[in-house]
Amino acid sequence: SYKGTLWHRPDDRVGSAVASNMLSSEHRAYLAAGGLDFNIGDGRLSYAPEQVWETYYAMQFWKHLTLAPDIQLIKNPAYNAARGPVVIGGLRVHLEF
């Protein structure tokens, strides 16, 4: 994460992160056997580590309002090589009273 001082917007920030998530062998076997998890599991798990790259730019418009467009690229979503990659866009709003 970097502050926007370099481009004369010291209250802005730009950031990026990469993560690789894995499941234990027991959890993989449970899902492959048809088990359900809180957000994954359909009995057809073709396991692969889930890899995520995220980047954002947080713009401070006023003292109490920051907007941050965000984009994520997810490879093997829900630990399944048969799915994805998926691109997800978002917008974070931070408002202080």
N, CA, C and O atoms as a GROMACS GRO file, in nm:
protein
  388
    1SER      N    1   0.085  -0.117   0.000
    1SER     CA    2   0.000   0.000   0.000
    1SER      C    3   0.090   0.123   0.000
    1SER      O    4   0.188   0.130   0.073
    2TYR      N    5   0.054   0.221  -0.083
    2TYR     CA    6   0.132   0.344  -0.092
    2TYR      C    7   0.041   0.465  -0.083
    2TYR      O    8  -0.071   0.464  -0.135
    3LYS      N    9   0.090   0.569  -0.015
    3LYS     CA   10   0.016   0.695  -0.008
    3LYS      C   11   0.035   0.772  -0.138
    3LYS      O   12   0.134   0.752  -0.210
    4GLY      N   13  -0.059   0.860  -0.168
    4GLY     CA   14  -0.058   0.934  -0.294
    4GLY      C   15   0.030   1.057  -0.295
    4GLY      O   16   0.013   1.143  -0.381
    5THR      N   17   0.124   1.068  -0.202
    5THR     CA   18   0.212   1.185  -0.196
    5THR      C   19   0.287   1.205  -0.327
    5THR      O   20   0.305   1.319  -0.371
    6LEU      N   21   0.330   1.098  -0.390
    6LEU     CA   22   0.406   1.106  -0.514
    6LEU      C   23   0.328   1.177  -0.624
    6LEU      O   24   0.388   1.248  -0.705
    7TRP      N   25   0.197   1.158  -0.630
    7TRP     CA   26   0.115   1.222  -0.734
    7TRP      C   27   0.029   1.336  -0.676
    7TRP      O   28  -0.076   1.369  -0.731
    8HIS      N   29   0.077   1.393  -0.565
    8HIS     CA   30   0.019   1.514  -0.505
    8HIS      C   31  -0.124   1.494  -0.453
    8HIS      O   32  -0.204   1.588  -0.456
    9ARG      N   33  -0.156   1.374  -0.406
    9ARG     CA   34  -0.283   1.344  -0.340
    9ARG      C   35  -0.249   1.265  -0.213
    9ARG      O   36  -0.272   1.144  -0.208
   10PRO      N   37  -0.194   1.332  -0.111
   10PRO     CA   38  -0.139   1.263   0.005
   10PRO      C   39  -0.240   1.182   0.087
   10PRO      O   40  -0.200   1.095   0.164
   11ASP      N   41  -0.369   1.210   0.071
   11ASP     CA   42  -0.469   1.134   0.146
   11ASP      C   43  -0.521   1.012   0.069
   11ASP      O   44  -0.599   0.934   0.124
   12ASP      N   45  -0.480   0.996  -0.057
   12ASP     CA   46  -0.518   0.878  -0.135
   12ASP      C   47  -0.421   0.764  -0.107
   12ASP      O   48  -0.310   0.785  -0.058
   13ARG      N   49  -0.464   0.642  -0.139
   13ARG     CA   50  -0.380   0.524  -0.124
   13ARG      C   51  -0.405   0.430  -0.241
   13ARG      O   52  -0.516   0.420  -0.293
   14VAL      N   53  -0.300   0.361  -0.281
   14VAL     CA   54  -0.312   0.255  -0.380
   14VAL      C   55  -0.249   0.130  -0.319
   14VAL      O   56  -0.147   0.139  -0.250
   15GLY      N   57  -0.310   0.015  -0.344
   15GLY     CA   58  -0.257  -0.106  -0.284
   15GLY      C   59  -0.285  -0.229  -0.368
   15GLY      O   60  -0.374  -0.228  -0.454
   16SER      N   61  -0.209  -0.332  -0.343
   16SER     CA   62  -0.225  -0.457  -0.414
   16SER      C   63  -0.178  -0.570  -0.322
   16SER      O   64  -0.088  -0.551  -0.240
   17ALA      N   65  -0.238  -0.686  -0.337
   17ALA     CA   66  -0.200  -0.801  -0.255
   17ALA      C   67  -0.224  -0.930  -0.332
   17ALA      O   68  -0.308  -0.934  -0.423
   18VAL      N   69  -0.152  -1.032  -0.297
   18VAL     CA   70  -0.166  -1.165  -0.356
   18VAL      C   71  -0.178  -1.265  -0.242
   18VAL      O   72  -0.107  -1.256  -0.142
   19ALA      N   73  -0.268  -1.361  -0.258
   19ALA     CA   74  -0.285  -1.466  -0.157
   19ALA      C   75  -0.304  -1.600  -0.226
   19ALA      O   76  -0.362  -1.608  -0.335
   20SER      N   77  -0.256  -1.704  -0.163
   20SER     CA   78  -0.278  -1.841  -0.210
   20SER      C   79  -0.332  -1.920  -0.090
   20SER      O   80  -0.265  -1.932   0.012
   21ASN      N   81  -0.453  -1.973  -0.105
   21ASN     CA   82  -0.520  -2.043   0.004
   21ASN      C   83  -0.532  -2.191  -0.030
   21ASN      O   84  -0.556  -2.227  -0.145
   22MET      N   85  -0.517  -2.276   0.070
   22MET     CA   86  -0.525  -2.421   0.048
   22MET      C   87  -0.614  -2.485   0.154
   22MET      O   88  -0.641  -2.426   0.259
   23LEU      N   89  -0.659  -2.605   0.125
   23LEU     CA   90  -0.739  -2.683   0.219
   23LEU      C   91  -0.657  -2.801   0.268
   23LEU      O   92  -0.567  -2.848   0.198
   24SER      N   93  -0.688  -2.850   0.387
   24SER     CA   94  -0.622  -2.970   0.437
   24SER      C   95  -0.669  -3.090   0.355
   24SER      O   96  -0.772  -3.084   0.288
   25SER      N   97  -0.594  -3.198   0.360
   25SER     CA   98  -0.632  -3.318   0.285
   25SER      C   99  -0.765  -3.373   0.335
   25SER      O  100  -0.844  -3.426   0.256
   26GLU      N  101  -0.792  -3.362   0.463
   26GLU     CA  102  -0.919  -3.410   0.518
   26GLU      C  103  -1.036  -3.327   0.466
   26GLU      O  104  -1.141  -3.382   0.431
   27HIS      N  105  -1.019  -3.197   0.461
   27HIS     CA  106  -1.125  -3.109   0.412
   27HIS      C  107  -1.150  -3.133   0.263
   27HIS      O  108  -1.265  -3.135   0.218
   28ARG      N  109  -1.044  -3.152   0.186
   28ARG     CA  110  -1.058  -3.183   0.042
   28ARG      C  111  -1.137  -3.312   0.024
   28ARG      O  112  -1.228  -3.317  -0.059
   29ALA      N  113  -1.103  -3.416   0.100
   29ALA     CA  114  -1.173  -3.545   0.087
   29ALA      C  115  -1.320  -3.531   0.124
   29ALA      O  116  -1.406  -3.590   0.059
   30TYR      N  117  -1.348  -3.455   0.227
   30TYR     CA  118  -1.487  -3.432   0.270
   30TYR      C  119  -1.567  -3.366   0.158
   30TYR      O  120  -1.678  -3.409   0.128
   31LEU      N  121  -1.511  -3.261   0.097
   31LEU     CA  122  -1.583  -3.192  -0.010
   31LEU      C  123  -1.595  -3.278  -0.135
   31LEU      O  124  -1.699  -3.277  -0.201
   32ALA      N  125  -1.490  -3.354  -0.169
   32ALA     CA  126  -1.495  -3.441  -0.287
   32ALA      C  127  -1.597  -3.552  -0.270
   32ALA      O  128  -1.650  -3.603  -0.369
   33ALA      N  129  -1.626  -3.591  -0.147
   33ALA     CA  130  -1.724  -3.695  -0.119
   33ALA      C  131  -1.867  -3.641  -0.115
   33ALA      O  132  -1.961  -3.715  -0.086
   34GLY      N  133  -1.882  -3.511  -0.144
   34GLY     CA  134  -2.016  -3.453  -0.146
   34GLY      C  135  -2.049  -3.369  -0.025
   34GLY      O  136  -2.161  -3.320  -0.013
   35GLY      N  137  -1.953  -3.352   0.064
   35GLY     CA  138  -1.978  -3.270   0.183
   35GLY      C  139  -2.000  -3.124   0.148
   35GLY      O  140  -1.953  -3.075   0.045
   36LEU      N  141  -2.072  -3.057   0.234
   36LEU     CA  142  -2.101  -2.915   0.214
   36LEU      C  143  -2.028  -2.832   0.317
   36LEU      O  144  -2.013  -2.872   0.433
   37ASP      N  145  -1.984  -2.716   0.275
   37ASP     CA  146  -1.916  -2.621   0.362
   37ASP      C  147  -2.005  -2.497   0.368
   37ASP      O  148  -2.109  -2.493   0.304
   38PHE      N  149  -1.964  -2.396   0.444
   38PHE     CA  150  -2.048  -2.276   0.453
   38PHE      C  151  -2.059  -2.203   0.321
   38PHE      O  152  -2.155  -2.129   0.300
   39ASN      N  153  -1.962  -2.221   0.229
   39ASN     CA  154  -1.973  -2.154   0.100
   39ASN      C  155  -1.924  -2.236  -0.017
   39ASN      O  156  -1.924  -2.188  -0.130
   40ILE      N  157  -1.882  -2.360   0.005
   40ILE     CA  158  -1.835  -2.444  -0.105
   40ILE      C  159  -1.881  -2.588  -0.085
   40ILE      O  160  -1.918  -2.628   0.026
   41GLY      N  161  -1.879  -2.663  -0.193
   41GLY     CA  162  -1.908  -2.806  -0.185
   41GLY      C  163  -2.025  -2.844  -0.272
   41GLY      O  164  -2.138  -2.803  -0.248
   42ASP      N  165  -1.998  -2.923  -0.374
   42ASP     CA  166  -2.104  -2.974  -0.460
   42ASP      C  167  -2.078  -3.118  -0.503
   42ASP      O  168  -2.147  -3.170  -0.591
   43GLY      N  169  -1.980  -3.184  -0.440
   43GLY     CA  170  -1.951  -3.323  -0.471
   43GLY      C  171  -1.866  -3.344  -0.594
   43GLY      O  172  -1.840  -3.458  -0.632
   44ARG      N  173  -1.822  -3.237  -0.656
   44ARG     CA  174  -1.741  -3.250  -0.776
   44ARG      C  175  -1.613  -3.169  -0.764
   44ARG      O  176  -1.572  -3.102  -0.859
   45LEU      N  177  -1.550  -3.175  -0.651
   45LEU     CA  178  -1.431  -3.095  -0.627
   45LEU      C  179  -1.313  -3.147  -0.707
   45LEU      O  180  -1.271  -3.262  -0.690
   46SER      N  181  -1.260  -3.064  -0.793
   46SER     CA  182  -1.135  -3.090  -0.864
   46SER      C  183  -1.034  -2.995  -0.800
   46SER      O  184  -1.010  -2.885  -0.850
   47TYR      N  185  -0.974  -3.037  -0.690
   47TYR     CA  186  -0.900  -2.949  -0.600
   47TYR      C  187  -0.782  -2.880  -0.667
   47TYR      O  188  -0.706  -2.940  -0.743
   48ALA      N  189  -0.769  -2.754  -0.635
   48ALA     CA  190  -0.652  -2.672  -0.668
   48ALA      C  191  -0.649  -2.556  -0.568
   48ALA      O  192  -0.755  -2.510  -0.526
   49PRO      N  193  -0.532  -2.510  -0.530
   49PRO     CA  194  -0.526  -2.395  -0.438
   49PRO      C  195  -0.597  -2.275  -0.500
   49PRO      O  196  -0.589  -2.250  -0.620
   50GLU      N  197  -0.666  -2.201  -0.416
   50GLU     CA  198  -0.732  -2.078  -0.461
   50GLU      C  199  -0.630  -1.966  -0.456
   50GLU      O  200  -0.564  -1.944  -0.354
   51GLN      N  201  -0.616  -1.894  -0.567
   51GLN     CA  202  -0.520  -1.784  -0.575
   51GLN      C  203  -0.594  -1.655  -0.606
   51GLN      O  204  -0.678  -1.650  -0.695
   52VAL      N  205  -0.561  -1.552  -0.529
   52VAL     CA  206  -0.632  -1.424  -0.541
   52VAL      C  207  -0.532  -1.311  -0.558
   52VAL      O  208  -0.431  -1.304  -0.487
   53TRP      N  209  -0.560  -1.223  -0.654
   53TRP     CA  210  -0.486  -1.098  -0.668
   53TRP      C  211  -0.586  -0.986  -0.657
   53TRP      O  212  -0.687  -0.986  -0.727
   54GLU      N  213  -0.560  -0.891  -0.569
   54GLU     CA  214  -0.651  -0.780  -0.547
   54GLU      C  215  -0.574  -0.649  -0.555
   54GLU      O  216  -0.461  -0.639  -0.508
   55THR      N  217  -0.637  -0.549  -0.614
   55THR     CA  218  -0.579  -0.417  -0.618
   55THR      C  219  -0.689  -0.313  -0.599
   55THR      O  220  -0.804  -0.336  -0.637
   56TYR      N  221  -0.653  -0.200  -0.540
   56TYR     CA  222  -0.753  -0.096  -0.513
   56TYR      C  223  -0.688   0.041  -0.520
   56TYR      O  224  -0.565   0.055  -0.513
   57TYR      N  225  -0.772   0.142  -0.535
   57TYR     CA  226  -0.729   0.282  -0.526
   57TYR      C  227  -0.830   0.354  -0.439
   57TYR      O  228  -0.947   0.366  -0.476
   58ALA      N  229  -0.786   0.402  -0.323
   58ALA     CA  230  -0.874   0.472  -0.229
   58ALA      C  231  -0.857   0.622  -0.247
   58ALA      O  232  -0.749   0.677  -0.229
   59MET      N  233  -0.968   0.688  -0.284
   59MET     CA  234  -0.967   0.831  -0.310
   59MET      C  235  -1.042   0.903  -0.199
   59MET      O  236  -1.159   0.875  -0.173
   60GLN      N  237  -0.974   0.996  -0.134
   60GLN     CA  238  -1.043   1.075  -0.032
   60GLN      C  239  -1.099   1.200  -0.099
   60GLN      O  240  -1.025   1.287  -0.145
   61PHE      N  241  -1.234   1.207  -0.104
   61PHE     CA  242  -1.300   1.319  -0.169
   61PHE      C  243  -1.317   1.437  -0.074
   61PHE      O  244  -1.294   1.552  -0.112
   62TRP      N  245  -1.358   1.407   0.047
   62TRP     CA  246  -1.371   1.506   0.152
   62TRP      C  247  -1.310   1.447   0.277
   62TRP      O  248  -1.271   1.330   0.278
   63LYS      N  249  -1.300   1.527   0.381
   63LYS     CA  250  -1.237   1.481   0.504
   63LYS      C  251  -1.300   1.353   0.557
   63LYS      O  252  -1.230   1.270   0.616
   64HIS      N  253  -1.431   1.335   0.537
   64HIS     CA  254  -1.502   1.221   0.595
   64HIS      C  255  -1.553   1.120   0.493
   64HIS      O  256  -1.630   1.031   0.528
   65LEU      N  257  -1.511   1.131   0.366
   65LEU     CA  258  -1.560   1.039   0.263
   65LEU      C  259  -1.444   0.987   0.178
   65LEU      O  260  -1.370   1.064   0.117
   66THR      N  261  -1.432   0.855   0.177
   66THR     CA  262  -1.332   0.789   0.093
   66THR      C  263  -1.403   0.685   0.008
   66THR      O  264  -1.483   0.606   0.059
   67LEU      N  265  -1.375   0.683  -0.122
   67LEU     CA  266  -1.426   0.581  -0.214
   67LEU      C  267  -1.308   0.502  -0.267
   67LEU      O  268  -1.204   0.558  -0.300
   68ALA      N  269  -1.325   0.370  -0.275
   68ALA     CA  270  -1.215   0.284  -0.319
   68ALA      C  271  -1.265   0.180  -0.419
   68ALA      O  272  -1.317   0.076  -0.378
   69PRO      N  273  -1.249   0.206  -0.550
   69PRO     CA  274  -1.275   0.100  -0.646
   69PRO      C  275  -1.175  -0.013  -0.624
   69PRO      O  276  -1.060   0.010  -0.588
   70ASP      N  277  -1.221  -0.135  -0.646
   70ASP     CA  278  -1.143  -0.254  -0.614
   70ASP      C  279  -1.166  -0.358  -0.722
   70ASP      O  280  -1.276  -0.370  -0.774
   71ILE      N  281  -1.062  -0.433  -0.756
   71ILE     CA  282  -1.078  -0.544  -0.850
   71ILE      C  283  -1.001  -0.664  -0.797
   71ILE      O  284  -0.890  -0.651  -0.746
   72GLN      N  285  -1.063  -0.781  -0.810
   72GLN     CA  286  -1.001  -0.906  -0.767
   72GLN      C  287  -1.002  -1.004  -0.884
   72GLN      O  288  -1.101  -1.015  -0.955
   73LEU      N  289  -0.893  -1.075  -0.901
   73LEU     CA  290  -0.883  -1.185  -0.996
   73LEU      C  291  -0.865  -1.311  -0.913
   73LEU      O  292  -0.768  -1.323  -0.838
   74ILE      N  293  -0.958  -1.405  -0.925
   74ILE     CA  294  -0.953  -1.528  -0.846
   74ILE      C  295  -0.936  -1.647  -0.940
   74ILE      O  296  -1.019  -1.672  -1.027
   75LYS      N  297  -0.828  -1.720  -0.920
   75LYS     CA  298  -0.802  -1.842  -0.995
   75LYS      C  299  -0.841  -1.960  -0.906
   75LYS      O  300  -0.804  -1.963  -0.789
   76ASN      N  301  -0.916  -2.055  -0.960
   76ASN     CA  302  -0.966  -2.171  -0.886
   76ASN      C  303  -1.057  -2.131  -0.770
   76ASN      O  304  -1.032  -2.170  -0.656
   77PRO      N  305  -1.162  -2.052  -0.799
   77PRO     CA  306  -1.251  -2.010  -0.689
   77PRO      C  307  -1.313  -2.130  -0.619
   77PRO      O  308  -1.346  -2.230  -0.683
   78ALA      N  309  -1.328  -2.120  -0.489
   78ALA     CA  310  -1.380  -2.227  -0.404
   78ALA      C  311  -1.294  -2.354  -0.415
   78ALA      O  312  -1.343  -2.466  -0.400
   79TYR      N  313  -1.164  -2.333  -0.441
   79TYR     CA  314  -1.065  -2.442  -0.446
   79TYR      C  315  -1.093  -2.543  -0.556
   79TYR      O  316  -1.053  -2.659  -0.544
   80ASN      N  317  -1.162  -2.503  -0.663
   80ASN     CA  318  -1.202  -2.596  -0.768
   80ASN      C  319  -1.138  -2.554  -0.900
   80ASN      O  320  -1.168  -2.447  -0.952
   81ALA      N  321  -1.050  -2.640  -0.954
   81ALA     CA  322  -0.981  -2.611  -1.080
   81ALA      C  323  -1.078  -2.610  -1.197
   81ALA      O  324  -1.045  -2.559  -1.304
   82ALA      N  325  -1.198  -2.666  -1.179
   82ALA     CA  326  -1.297  -2.669  -1.287
   82ALA      C  327  -1.371  -2.536  -1.299
   82ALA      O  328  -1.454  -2.520  -1.388
   83ARG      N  329  -1.341  -2.442  -1.213
   83ARG     CA  330  -1.409  -2.312  -1.216
   83ARG      C  331  -1.309  -2.200  -1.231
   83ARG      O  332  -1.193  -2.211  -1.191
   84GLY      N  333  -1.357  -2.091  -1.290
   84GLY     CA  334  -1.277  -1.970  -1.297
   84GLY      C  335  -1.182  -1.970  -1.414
   84GLY      O  336  -1.187  -2.060  -1.497
   85PRO      N  337  -1.097  -1.873  -1.423
   85PRO     CA  338  -1.082  -1.764  -1.328
   85PRO      C  339  -1.202  -1.670  -1.328
   85PRO      O  340  -1.280  -1.666  -1.424
   86VAL      N  341  -1.215  -1.594  -1.221
   86VAL     CA  342  -1.325  -1.501  -1.204
   86VAL      C  343  -1.268  -1.363  -1.174
   86VAL      O  344  -1.173  -1.349  -1.098
   87VAL      N  345  -1.327  -1.261  -1.237
   87VAL     CA  346  -1.290  -1.123  -1.208
   87VAL      C  347  -1.408  -1.058  -1.135
   87VAL      O  348  -1.521  -1.062  -1.183
   88ILE      N  349  -1.379  -0.998  -1.020
   88ILE     CA  350  -1.483  -0.935  -0.939
   88ILE      C  351  -1.444  -0.789  -0.914
   88ILE      O  352  -1.335  -0.760  -0.866
   89GLY      N  353  -1.535  -0.700  -0.947
   89GLY     CA  354  -1.514  -0.558  -0.921
   89GLY      C  355  -1.597  -0.515  -0.802
   89GLY      O  356  -1.702  -0.573  -0.775
   90GLY      N  357  -1.551  -0.415  -0.733
   90GLY     CA  358  -1.626  -0.366  -0.618
   90GLY      C  359  -1.599  -0.220  -0.592
   90GLY      O  360  -1.512  -0.159  -0.655
   91LEU      N  361  -1.674  -0.165  -0.500
   91LEU     CA  362  -1.655  -0.027  -0.457
   91LEU      C  363  -1.675  -0.021  -0.307
   91LEU      O  364  -1.782  -0.055  -0.257
   92ARG      N  365  -1.574   0.021  -0.236
   92ARG     CA  366  -1.584   0.040  -0.092
   92ARG      C  367  -1.612   0.187  -0.063
   92ARG      O  368  -1.554   0.275  -0.126
   93VAL      N  369  -1.699   0.211   0.030
   93VAL     CA  370  -1.734   0.347   0.070
   93VAL      C  371  -1.707   0.358   0.220
   93VAL      O  372  -1.759   0.280   0.299
   94HIS      N  373  -1.626   0.456   0.258
   94HIS     CA  374  -1.598   0.482   0.399
   94HIS      C  375  -1.647   0.622   0.431
   94HIS      O  376  -1.596   0.720   0.378
   95LEU      N  377  -1.746   0.630   0.517
   95LEU     CA  378  -1.807   0.757   0.555
   95LEU      C  379  -1.801   0.770   0.706
   95LEU      O  380  -1.850   0.684   0.778
   96GLU      N  381  -1.743   0.878   0.753
   96GLU     CA  382  -1.734   0.904   0.897
   96GLU      C  383  -1.824   1.019   0.934
   96GLU      O  384  -1.834   1.118   0.861
   97PHE      N  385  -1.890   1.008   1.048
   97PHE     CA  386  -1.977   1.115   1.097
   97PHE      C  387  -1.909   1.184   1.213
   97PHE      O  388  -1.964   1.278   1.270
   0.00000   0.00000   0.00000
